[in-house]
Every structure is written in C-alpha cells, then in structure tokens.
Amino acid sequence: VQLVESGGGLVQAGGSLRLSCAASGFTFGDYDIGWFRQAPGKEREGISCISRSDGSTYGADYADSVKGRFTISRDNAKNTVYLQINSLKPEDTAVYSCAARYSWRPGVRCVRDQGMYPYWGQGTQVTVSS
C-alpha cells in the first residue's frame, strides 16, 4: 500500500491549493480516504474524509474548521483523492497527509478518526503567509 501526497506549497492568505493523494497497491475503490493535518506544536487533526462509493455517490465529511472552504473528491479511475483548499488562512499552515482504511461495505459514512486509518502517506507541507 502506498499513498503519495502532492500539491503543497507556499501561498498567500486568501489563495487556493489543490492537494492530491495518489494511491497504489490496493483496490482503491474499496477504501475510505481521509485527509489530516498537523501544525507545529499541535495534535494531528482529521479535516476531511470521503467514503467508498455506494454505486452512485460518495459520502464526505469535514471538520468545522474547514467546512465551506475545503472540498474533497475522488477519481477512482486515477486512484486519486483531491482536496481543494480555498480561502487559505495562516492557521491552515501544516503538514497535510492522506490515509486509507478498508470499508467493508458501501454507503457507510467515513470517519475522521486517525486511529481508524492504518495506511498513511508522508505528507505535503502547506504554508500560508499573511
């Protein structure tokens, strides 16, 4: 199982980024994917997740801190999950990581609990300047 994040960088406040999480080594469509971030000196935070498909739709969830600014999506044909980040704030500065967990059946809501995810990428740095 391999997860590789990309798309991070240095951006001014108010700007946007699109993070990617490219997966390999497992049946991507059967897994929930979560995005997490860890700022210096702070605990890791589960900010978003997207469930495996129930055949037509995906469920998604967001932390209150990012709701309305972040959008998660997935492209199973490309084995990739995206996190579109808009209206960036300096407090969004962190290392952003994606993680995967097997979902036993479709239609089950994903969770943002990091303890539920066994597979992790290395992370990508997002730095927002004021």
C-alpha positions as CSV (number, residue, x, y, z in Angstrom):
1,V,0.0,0.0,0.0
2,Q,1.4,3.4,-1.0
3,L,-0.1,6.8,-0.7
4,V,1.7,9.9,-2.1
5,E,0.6,13.4,-1.4
6,S,1.5,16.3,-3.7
7,G,0.3,19.9,-4.3
8,G,1.5,21.6,-1.2
9,G,3.5,24.8,-1.2
10,L,3.7,28.4,-0.1
11,V,0.7,30.5,-0.8
12,Q,-0.6,33.9,0.4
13,A,-3.6,34.2,2.6
14,G,-6.8,34.0,0.5
15,G,-5.2,31.8,-2.1
16,S,-6.0,28.3,-3.1
17,L,-4.3,25.0,-3.5
18,R,-5.3,21.5,-4.7
19,L,-3.7,18.7,-2.9
20,S,-3.6,15.2,-4.4
21,C,-3.3,11.8,-2.8
22,A,-2.2,9.1,-5.3
23,A,-2.7,5.6,-4.2
24,S,-1.3,2.3,-5.3
25,G,-1.0,-1.3,-4.1
26,F,-4.6,-1.9,-3.1
27,T,-8.2,-1.8,-4.5
28,F,-8.6,1.9,-4.2
29,G,-12.4,1.9,-4.7
30,D,-13.0,-0.2,-1.6
31,Y,-11.3,2.2,0.7
32,D,-12.3,5.4,2.6
33,I,-9.7,8.1,2.3
34,G,-9.1,10.7,5.0
35,W,-7.1,14.0,5.0
36,F,-5.3,15.0,8.1
37,R,-3.1,17.9,9.1
38,Q,-0.6,18.7,11.8
39,A,0.6,22.1,12.6
40,P,3.8,22.7,14.5
41,G,3.2,22.1,18.2
42,K,-0.3,20.8,17.7
43,E,-2.0,17.5,17.5
44,R,-2.9,15.9,14.2
45,E,-6.4,16.9,13.1
46,G,-8.8,15.0,10.9
47,I,-10.1,17.6,8.5
48,S,-12.0,15.6,5.8
49,C,-12.8,12.2,4.6
50,I,-14.5,10.6,1.6
51,S,-16.2,7.2,1.6
52,R,-16.1,4.4,-0.9
53,S,-18.9,4.7,-3.5
54,D,-22.3,3.2,-2.9
55,G,-22.5,2.8,-6.6
56,S,-23.5,6.4,-7.5
57,T,-22.4,8.8,-4.8
58,Y,-19.7,9.3,-2.2
59,G,-20.2,10.4,1.3
60,A,-17.9,13.1,2.7
61,D,-17.3,14.8,6.0
62,Y,-15.5,17.9,7.1
63,A,-14.2,19.4,10.3
64,D,-15.9,22.6,11.3
65,S,-12.6,24.4,10.9
66,V,-12.5,23.8,7.1
67,K,-16.2,23.4,6.2
68,G,-17.1,25.7,3.4
69,R,-13.5,26.2,2.3
70,F,-12.2,22.7,1.6
71,T,-13.7,20.2,-0.8
72,I,-12.8,16.6,-1.1
73,S,-13.3,14.5,-4.2
74,R,-12.0,11.2,-5.6
75,D,-11.3,9.8,-9.1
76,N,-11.3,6.0,-8.8
77,A,-10.1,5.7,-12.4
78,K,-6.9,7.6,-11.4
79,N,-6.7,6.1,-7.9
80,T,-6.5,9.6,-6.6
81,V,-8.2,11.7,-4.0
82,Y,-8.1,15.5,-4.1
83,L,-8.5,18.2,-1.5
84,Q,-9.4,21.6,-2.9
85,I,-8.4,24.3,-0.4
86,N,-9.8,27.8,-0.9
87,S,-9.6,31.0,1.1
88,L,-6.5,29.8,2.8
89,K,-5.6,31.3,6.2
90,P,-2.3,31.4,8.1
91,E,-3.7,29.0,10.6
92,D,-4.1,26.4,7.8
93,T,-0.3,26.1,7.8
94,A,0.5,22.4,8.5
95,V,1.7,19.2,7.0
96,Y,-1.2,17.6,5.2
97,S,-1.4,13.8,5.0
98,C,-3.8,11.4,3.5
99,A,-4.7,8.0,4.9
100,A,-6.7,4.9,3.8
101,R,-8.9,2.4,5.5
102,Y,-10.8,-0.5,4.1
103,S,-14.5,-0.1,4.1
104,W,-16.5,-3.3,4.5
105,R,-19.5,-2.1,2.6
106,P,-20.5,0.9,0.5
107,G,-22.8,3.6,1.9
108,V,-21.2,3.6,5.3
109,R,-20.2,7.1,6.4
110,C,-16.5,7.7,6.6
111,V,-14.8,8.9,9.8
112,R,-12.1,11.4,10.6
113,D,-10.6,9.5,13.4
114,Q,-6.9,9.0,12.7
115,G,-6.8,5.8,14.8
116,M,-9.1,4.2,12.3
117,Y,-6.6,4.6,9.4
118,P,-3.8,2.0,9.0
119,Y,-2.2,3.3,5.9
120,W,-0.6,6.7,5.6
121,G,1.3,8.9,3.2
122,Q,4.3,11.0,4.0
123,G,2.6,14.3,3.9
124,T,2.9,17.6,2.0
125,Q,3.7,20.9,3.5
126,V,1.2,23.8,3.2
127,T,2.5,27.2,4.3
128,V,0.2,30.2,4.2
129,S,1.7,33.7,4.6
130,S,-0.2,36.6,5.9
